[in-house]
Amino acid sequence: MSELLDRDTQLVVSRDGFYHYEVQSQDTLTLHLCLEEGVSVSGLLDLAGAAGEVNLQVALAKEAQCSLLVLNQSQKPLTVFEEVCLKKKAVYEISYGEFAAAKGKRVSAYHLSEEGAALNLHTAILCGHEADITQIAYQNAPATEAQLSTYGIVVEEGKLSAAITGKIVKGASGSQCQQKTKILTLGDRAGAKVIPQLLIDENEVQASHGLSIGQLEEASLYYLQSRGLSESEALRLVALGYLKPILHSLKESKLQAHLEALLQKKVSELWT
């Protein structure tokens, strides 16, 4: 059962469990989420009823673990600011489903401030409007790990702008940062611009990034249709193939099932 959030809220979590929150705010709302030492939680944050601005402030104490799915299906313009601080050996697994029906912006900053902190950030985007996403991981301590994966489909007159940055400071030896971004534009007026960056001030690290942006080749579409699929069926299949990798980031089976059903629904609405 979900809990509605319609005002600024501070949550201090001291025991393991699953949490489900729905934001209902048309102005500015701030959610402070603090996990105490050693706590392990998973949860769903639904932004369908949000507009204006949502501020998500997250702090994980030593060895805390959080697996969070954030769904943005807002029908009105929405800006999300996310600020996260991870202490020693804390693990933050955050998956974003960006399916808004209006202009949107998100700025996410992750501070891996103590040794052994880990970030797994996964984003699936279905963009038919203007979307602006900034994601940056600050690796400020040794042996930290950051994985930033982004998968997107831009359709109709959608315009996607994304800046994805990993920064490893001097002294953060033994740290790892991997980026992977795959964006597909469908339609002559759809566009995407992605800026991946790795800012490395330490020698003893592992870092890489991969970026793919492009349109669907006519030969690929023709091949699928030659196998008996209609054009709409072929486009649905391709879109799901791009977006479904985010499902593997979710350990909670009910979150996986919820997101998979939502992906099927959103893709079917575009190509009936």
Secondary structure by P-SEA (a helix, b strand, c coil): cbbbbccbbbbbbcccbbbbbbbbcccbbbbbbbbcccccccbbbbccccccbbbbbbbbccbbbbbbbbbcccccbbbbbbbbbbcccbbbbbbbbccccccbbbbbbbbccccbbbbbbbbbbbcccbbbbbbbbbbcccbbbbbbbbbbccccbbbbbbbbbbbbccccccbbbbbbbbbbbcccccbbbbbbbbbbcccccccbbbbbbbcccaaaaaaaaaacccaaaaaaaaaaaaccccccccccaaaaaaaaaaaaaaaaaacc
